[in-house]
Amino acid sequence: MEAGNEFDYSEDKNLVDWFLDARFAERNIAQNTMSAYRSDLRALADFLHARGKSLKSAERDDLQDWYGYLHDVRELKATSLARNLATLRQFYRFVVAERLCPQDPTLHMESPRFSRLLPRVPSVQMMRLLMEGIEHDGRSTATKANSLRLRLLVSLCYGSGLRVSELVSLERGALSREPPIAKIVGKGDKIRFVPLLPSTFSAYDSYLNVREKFIPNYLKGVSPYIFPSTSLKGHLTRQRFGQLLKDAATRVGLDASKLSPHKLRHAFATHLLAGGADLRAIQTMLGHSDISTTQIYTHLVDEQLQKLVHTKHPLADK
């Protein structure tokens, strides 16, 4: 049965709602995460009902078949499969703890293998070329405002590791000069403070001179956003930032497929780690609740270290 059919199985629906209410009460998780949990569990319930079972009566073999369906039929990537499995593990731990299910069918299920934990991040040289290209664009009167805005966007994303959703919705009061930090409201409305580079404030000051060009007439003087626009939310969209970034990369002669707002965040963490930064510090700046999420960046640094040894060690040519 295809996932996404109407979900009208009252017992399973009530169970899912109970689980989601408990998660929200305990962790105050973001609405996007809640929607992902609900979507994963409802899709599984549809699959189980097609074979005459419910979420409570599912067995390990049923869930293995479900993952076979997701992999072979829906062709989900390993990252999506892993997220789906994490949802189910949380769900079944909850129902077992509440004594609504005799055993956890997710026990002893293996996590999907990752062919690569992260996309290859832009190199330091690539980032320098990109920034130089944006600076050069800013010398033209016709493109000056757009270039100053993009320079600040990249400075915040690559220089401070902000998520793109956090970046485009930043309000002016979020940036502080003394001390030079940004107050970020992240996933689950969790607040963190990230340091800002001097070059970011230089880009910010230059951009403020042209910011008004991006404010719709009906929001003149009242828009709180650093990056206002005519979008429904009143600020620059994630998609538009991604498009501007790729356009700038193409003008400089870089491979636009290797650059995206999310990859700039990856580059922030990877380049800091390669430079000797503490993993815990990077975890704090990225807003990761679990250190294991941050540790996925270490494999990229490991690749760099292996290449260094293989090319620079005196015995490498033997």
C-alpha positions in Angstrom: 0.0 0.0 0.0 1.4 3.4 -0.9 2.3 5.7 2.0 0.2 8.8 2.1 -3.3 7.2 1.8 -6.0 8.5 4.2 -5.1 7.6 7.8 -8.3 6.6 9.5 -7.3 3.8 11.8 -8.4 5.2 15.2 -6.3 3.1 17.5 -3.0 3.7 15.7 -3.9 7.3 15.2 -4.5 7.8 18.9 -1.3 6.0 19.7 0.7 8.3 17.3 -0.9 11.4 18.8 -0.1 10.3 22.3 3.5 9.7 21.4 3.8 13.1 19.7 2.2 14.9 22.6 4.6 13.2 25.0 7.6 14.1 22.8 6.6 17.7 22.6 6.0 18.0 26.3 9.4 16.4 27.2 11.6 18.0 24.5 9.6 20.9 23.0 10.6 19.6 19.6 10.2 21.7 16.4 7.0 21.5 14.4 9.0 20.3 11.3 10.3 17.4 13.4 6.8 16.6 14.7 5.5 16.5 11.1 8.3 14.1 10.1 7.5 11.8 13.0 3.9 11.8 12.1 4.5 11.2 8.4 6.9 8.2 9.2 4.5 6.5 11.6 1.4 7.0 9.5 3.1 5.6 6.5 4.2 2.5 8.5 0.7 2.1 9.9 -0.7 2.1 6.3 1.8 -0.6 5.4 1.0 -2.7 8.4 -2.8 -2.5 8.0 -2.4 -3.7 4.4 -1.1 -7.0 5.9 -3.7 -7.1 8.7 -1.5 -5.7 11.5 -1.3 -2.6 13.6 1.6 -0.6 15.1 1.1 -2.5 18.4 1.2 -5.9 16.8 4.1 -5.3 14.5 7.0 -7.7 14.7 10.6 -7.4 13.7 10.1 -9.1 10.4 7.3 -6.7 9.5 9.6 -3.7 10.1 12.4 -5.4 8.1 9.9 -5.8 5.2 9.0 -2.1 5.7 12.6 -1.1 5.2 12.9 -3.3 2.2 9.9 -1.4 0.7 11.4 2.0 1.5 14.7 1.0 0.0 13.6 -1.0 -3.0 10.3 0.6 -4.0 10.5 4.2 -2.7 14.3 4.3 -3.2 14.9 6.3 -0.1 18.5 7.4 0.6 20.4 6.0 3.6 20.0 9.3 5.5 16.2 9.1 5.1 16.1 5.5 6.1 18.2 6.2 9.2 15.9 9.0 10.2 12.9 6.8 9.7 14.4 4.1 11.9 15.3 6.6 14.6 11.7 7.7 14.7 10.4 4.1 15.1 12.9 3.4 17.8 11.8 6.4 19.8 8.1 5.4 19.2 8.5 1.8 20.3 10.6 2.7 23.3 7.7 5.0 24.3 4.9 2.4 23.9 6.8 -0.3 25.7 7.6 2.1 28.6 3.9 2.9 28.7 3.1 -0.9 28.7 1.0 -0.5 25.5 3.2 -3.0 23.6 4.8 -6.2 25.0 8.1 -5.9 23.2 10.1 -3.5 21.1 10.3 -4.9 17.5 13.1 -2.5 16.6 15.5 -4.3 18.9 18.5 -5.8 17.0 17.5 -4.0 13.8 20.6 -2.7 12.0 20.9 1.0 10.9 21.2 1.6 7.2 24.8 1.9 6.0 25.9 5.4 4.9 27.9 5.4 1.6 29.1 8.8 2.6 28.2 10.6 5.8 28.4 14.1 4.3 28.6 15.6 0.9 32.1 16.7 0.0 32.5 20.2 1.4 33.8 23.2 -0.5 37.6 23.7 0.0 39.2 26.7 1.6 40.4 27.8 -1.8 37.0 27.5 -3.3 35.5 29.6 -0.5 38.2 32.3 -1.1 37.4 32.4 -4.8 33.7 32.7 -4.1 34.2 35.6 -1.7 36.6 37.4 -4.1 34.0 37.0 -6.9 31.2 38.4 -4.7 33.5 41.3 -3.8 34.2 42.0 -7.4 30.5 42.0 -8.3 30.0 44.6 -5.7 32.1 47.1 -7.6 29.3 47.4 -10.2 26.6 49.9 -9.4 24.0 47.6 -11.0 24.8 44.7 -8.7 26.2 46.4 -5.7 23.1 45.9 -3.4 22.7 42.2 -4.3 26.4 41.6 -3.8 26.6 43.3 -0.4 23.6 41.2 0.7 25.2 38.0 -0.5 28.5 38.8 1.0 26.8 39.1 4.4 24.8 35.9 3.9 27.9 33.9 3.1 29.8 35.6 6.0 27.2 34.4 8.5 26.6 31.0 7.0 30.3 30.0 6.4 31.8 32.3 9.1 29.4 31.2 12.0 27.8 28.0 10.8 24.2 29.1 10.9 21.5 26.8 9.5 19.9 28.4 6.4 16.5 28.7 8.1 18.1 30.5 11.0 20.1 32.8 8.7 17.3 34.1 6.4 15.0 34.8 9.4 17.5 36.7 11.5 16.2 39.9 13.1 18.3 43.0 13.5 18.4 42.6 17.3 20.1 39.2 17.1 23.5 40.7 16.3 25.6 42.2 19.1 28.9 44.1 18.7 30.0 43.9 22.3 30.6 41.1 22.6 30.6 40.2 18.9 28.0 37.4 18.9 24.7 36.4 17.4 21.7 35.2 19.4 20.3 32.3 17.4 16.9 30.6 18.0 17.4 27.1 16.7 15.5 23.8 16.5 12.9 23.4 19.2 13.3 27.1 20.0 16.6 26.4 21.7 18.7 29.6 22.0 22.5 29.5 21.4 25.1 32.2 21.0 27.7 32.0 18.2 30.7 34.3 17.7 30.9 36.7 14.8 34.0 37.5 12.8 35.2 41.1 12.3 34.7 40.7 8.6 31.1 39.8 9.2 30.5 43.1 10.9 32.3 44.9 8.1 29.9 43.1 5.6 26.9 44.0 7.9 27.8 47.7 8.0 28.2 47.9 4.2 24.9 46.0 3.7 22.9 48.3 6.0 23.5 51.1 3.5 21.5 49.2 0.9 19.1 47.1 3.0 16.2 49.5 2.4 16.2 48.5 -1.3 14.9 45.1 -0.4 12.1 46.2 1.9 8.6 46.2 0.3 6.9 49.6 0.5 4.3 48.4 2.9 7.0 47.3 5.3 9.2 50.4 5.2 10.4 51.2 8.7 8.7 48.2 10.3 10.4 45.1 8.9 12.4 43.5 11.7 14.4 41.2 9.5 18.0 41.7 8.4 17.2 40.2 5.0 13.7 41.5 4.2 11.9 40.6 1.0 8.5 40.3 -0.6 8.0 36.7 0.4 5.0 35.6 2.4 7.2 35.4 5.5 8.6 38.9 4.9 12.2 37.7 4.7 14.5 36.2 2.1 13.7 32.5 1.4 16.1 29.6 1.7 15.5 28.8 -2.0 16.4 32.3 -3.1 19.6 32.3 -1.1 20.6 29.0 -2.7 19.9 30.4 -6.1 22.0 33.5 -5.5 24.8 31.4 -4.2 24.9 29.2 -7.3 24.7 32.1 -9.6 27.7 33.7 -7.9 29.6 30.5 -8.1 28.9 30.2 -11.9 30.1 33.7 -12.5 33.4 32.9 -10.8 33.8 29.7 -12.8 33.2 27.3 -9.8 31.2 24.2 -9.9 27.8 25.4 -8.7 26.8 21.9 -7.7 29.4 21.9 -5.0 28.0 25.0 -3.3 24.8 25.4 -1.3 23.9 27.1 2.0 24.0 23.7 3.7 27.4 22.9 2.3 28.7 26.3 3.6 27.6 25.1 7.1 29.4 21.8 6.5 32.5 23.8 5.4 32.4 25.9 8.6 32.6 22.9 10.8 35.0 20.9 8.7 37.5 23.8 8.2 37.4 24.6 11.9 38.0 21.0 12.9 40.9 20.7 10.4 42.4 23.8 11.9 42.4 22.3 15.4 39.2 23.5 16.9 37.6 21.5 19.8 34.8 19.2 18.7 32.6 20.3 21.7 33.0 23.9 20.8 31.9 23.1 17.2 28.9 21.2 18.6 27.9 24.2 20.6 28.2 26.6 17.7 26.3 24.3 15.3 23.5 23.8 17.9 23.8 20.0 17.9 22.1 18.4 20.9 24.2 15.2 20.6 28.0 15.1 20.1 27.6 12.1 17.8 25.9 14.4 15.2 29.0 16.6 15.2 31.4 13.7 15.0 30.3 12.9 11.5 32.6 15.8 10.4 35.7 14.0 11.6 35.7 11.5 8.7 36.4 14.4 6.3 39.3 15.5 8.4 40.5 12.0 8.5 40.6 11.9 4.7 42.7 15.1 4.7 45.1 13.6 7.2 45.5 10.4 5.2 46.2 12.4 2.0 48.7 14.5 3.9 50.6 11.4 5.1 50.5 9.6 1.7 51.9 12.7 -0.1 54.2 14.3 2.4 55.8 11.6 4.5 59.4 10.7 3.5 58.4 7.0 3.1 55.4 7.8 0.9 57.3 7.2 -2.3 58.7 3.8 -1.2 
